[in-house]
């Protein structure tokens, strides 16, 4: 097998001569450093029985390493030119029967069953991909993913830190996230404008007992102005309008009568005061704080989805 890999690496090096220019619209920055590729595969602890999902395999540098370790690799690639290169790379080798290529947009496609996900993620799909993976069922064991450094740092940020945001708390609700390594821009071809980090994401299994759509709706409102108090965040006209609409729908479905003098603004203020949350700020609130707040709203019939 080493001879096949060497041969295909030479083929990979000649791609530019074949007229294939990497597409910036797809965020194509091919990871070329074999040491980093091997480290990512090692950190994923791929087992011989595993099915591995790879998003954006590019020319197959990572794919080949995964095929060496896994029972099957499902590679999702949107660029048909690179699909052809990937097919050529494994053609006539023992890897060919272990590789399944899914052509299309991974965000818009239904993901197949997999045990582990390993990917050099196109940066523009970072956030939707994280949540697509974390809401995927059945559960996978872990994902080892390359992200833009600031995005990776947001994933692991804690309450009170500058980068702490809705992405941080939503991800940490559903998974344990660890930074694994920093990767400089010169490890890619063409080099991106930013530095990168590799993270390991391990879904919480079983998941927290919370409706994620409700949770996401609440954190979306709270983090609109994360430095403002919750009392201020919930006074916005658009927020009040949404919550009143949801409340009236809830009352209609539960046959609950709404008083003629009903005031959604006053109801929200009462809930915030009763739960001692009015003066809290999203930037310092942890998961337990938000769970307590969501429960306080839901008990009173206020919903966010």
N, C-alpha and C positions, 0 to 999 in steps of 0.2 A: 503493500500500500504506500509506503513513503515515496516510491518512484512516481506514482500517480499524482500525489500531492505536489511534488516538485514540478512535474510537467505542467500541471494546471496553474501553478503559480506563475510560470513563465507566460502561459496563455493570458492570465489575468493582467500581467504587466504590459501586454501588447494591446489591451483594449482601446486605449486612446488612438493607436494607429489604425484600428478598425473603424474609427469614426464615431465611437460611442462617447458622447460628452455627458458628464453627470448633470442631472437635472436639478437645479436649485429649487424649483417649485415643489419637488418631492423631498427636499431636504437631504439630498444624496451626498453624504460625506463618507467614503469607504474607509473603514478601520483597517489599517495596513500593518500595524505592529503585531506580530505573531505572539509576543509575550503577553500582551494585554488580552488578546483573544483567548489564549490558553488560560489565563488567570480568571477570566469571566466564566469559562466552561467549568473550571475547577471550583469556583465559588458557588456555582449552581448545583454542585454535587450530583451531576447527571449519572443515573444508574443504567445498566445495560438493558433493563426492561422498560425504560422511560420512553414516552412520546413527548418530544420537545417542540414547542411552538417558537418559531423565529419570525419576527416582524421586520420587514425590510432587509432581506439577506444580501442585497446588492450583487456582488460578483461571487459570493460564496465562500469567502475566507473563514467566516465563523461557521457557516453551514457544514463545511468539510470536517472541522473539529468536532462539531456536535454529532455528525454521522459516525465518527470514530467511537463515540461513547454511548450513543443511544440506540434503542431498538428502531425508532422512527423519528424523522424530523418533518414537521409540516412548516413549510416556508411560505409566508404571505408576501407577495411582491406586486406592486402596482404597475411597474414599468416593464412592458413586454420585451424590451430589448435585453434587460438584465435577466428576465426569465429564460430567454434563449441562451445566454451565457452560462447560467446556472445549470441548465439541462446539458449543455456541452461538457461542462466540467465533470459531471458524474457519469456521463454516457460510457457504457462499456466497463464500468467498475462495479464492485460489489455494493457500492453505495446507492446505485441507481434505484434498486427496489425498495430501499429504506427511505427515500425522499419523496414527499408529496408536495407539489407546488400549487398553491392557491393563488390564482391571478385576480387581483382586485384590491380595493381599499379595505384595509383591516378594520377601520372604524365603522364602515357601513356594512361589513360582512358579519355573518354569524360565526363566532369562533367555534372550532371543533373541540373535542375532548383533548386535554393535554395534561401532563404531570408537572412540567416545568416550562417556563418561558425565558428565553435568553435573546436579547436583541440590542443592537445599536439603533436606538429609536430615532426616526426622523423628528426633529425637534418640534415642528409645528403640530404634531399630533400627541405630544407628551401628555397633556392633561386628560383629553378624552380617552387615551389608551389606558392610563392608570385606572380610571374608573370603570372602563369596559372590562378590564381584567378583574378588578376587585368585585364586580357584581356578577361575574361569570359563574355559572354552576354547571357541573359539579366543581368543587374546590380544587385548585391546583396547589402543589406543595410550596413553590416559591418562584419568584421572577428575579432575574439578574439583568438589569437594564442600564444602558448608557443614556444619560441626559445632559443637557446644558447645565453647567455648574450651579447657576443661581436657582434653576428649577429644582435641582436635587436638594439644595440647601433649604428651599421652601418646604419640601416634603418632610424634612426632619426637624424643622424649627419648632421651638417650644414657646408656650405663653410668655409674653413679655419681650421676646426677641424681635428684632427689627423685621425679619423676613416672615414672621408668623402671620398666617393668613388663612382664608377659608380652605385652600388646598391642603394646608398643613393639618388642620383639625379633621377635615373630612377623610383624608387618607389614614390618619392615625386612629380614627374610629374603627376603620375596617381592617387595618393591617399593622404589623410591626415593620418599620422601615429603618434600615441601617446603611450608612455610607461605607462603601468598601474601598474605593481608591479614586485618586484624582488622575485625569488623563489630559495631557497637553494637546493643543490644537495640531501640532506637527505629526501626531500619530494618525492623521487622517489624510486622504487625498480626495478632492482638494481640501486644504485646511479650512475649517470653519473660522468665523470671526471670534468665537468664544471658546473658553475652556470647558471641559466636561468632567463629569463624575459618574462613577458606577455605583448603583444602589441595589440593595437586596430587599425585596418586598415579600413578606410572608403573611398571607391572609389570616385573619383571626377565625379559627374554626373550632367551635361553632361561632357564628357571627353575633354581634351585640343584638339584644332584643329591642330593636328600634326600627321604625319605618324610615328607610333612608331618604325617601322623597320628602317626607315631613322634615327630617333633620336637615337636609340640603336646603329646603326652603327657608328654614329658620336661620341657618348660618349665612345664607345669601343676604338676608336683610341686615343681620347683625354686623357683617363685615363690609357693608357698603361704605361705612365710615368707621373703621375699626377703632379709631382713637376717641370717638364720641361715646357718650353714655347710651345705653340701650333705650332710655327714655327718649332721647333725641332721635335715635334711629327709627323708632316706632311712631314718631309723630309725622313722618312724611306722608303727603297726601296719597301718593301712589300705593304705599304700603297699607295705609288704612283702608283704601278702596279695595285692595285685593283681599285683605282679611275680612272685611265686612261681607264681600261677595261669598267667600268661603263659609263664613258663619251662617249666612242665610241659607246656603245650600245644605249645611249640616242640620240646621233647625227643620228645614223642609223634609229631609230624609228621616229625621227622628220624631217628627210630629210635635216639635217643640214650638210653642207660641212666642213670638217676638213682641215685646211691649212697644206701644206707639212712640214712647219717648226714648227708644233705644239709641244709645250713642256709642259707637265702636271705639272712639278715642278714649272715652271714660272707662270702658271695659278693659282696654289694653293697659291703661294706667293702673287700674285696680289690680290686675294680675301681676304686673311688674312690682308694685308695692308689696303685695301679699307674699310674693316669692323672694322679696328683698333683692331684686335684680335691677331696679330702675337706674342705679348709679354705677352698675358694672359696665366695663368696656370690653368689647370683643377681643381686643389685643392681649388681654390678660386672663381671659376665661379658658378653663381647661374642659376636657370632655365631660366630666361630672357636672360642671356648672351648666353646660348646654343641655345635658340630659334632664337635669332638674327643671330648667326653664321650659323645655319642650313639654314635659309632663304637666307643668303648671298651666300652660296654654291649652293643651289637649283636654284636660279635665274640665275646662270651662267651655269646651266646644270650639276653640280657636284652632284652625288647621292651616297648614302651609302648602298643601298639595291638592 
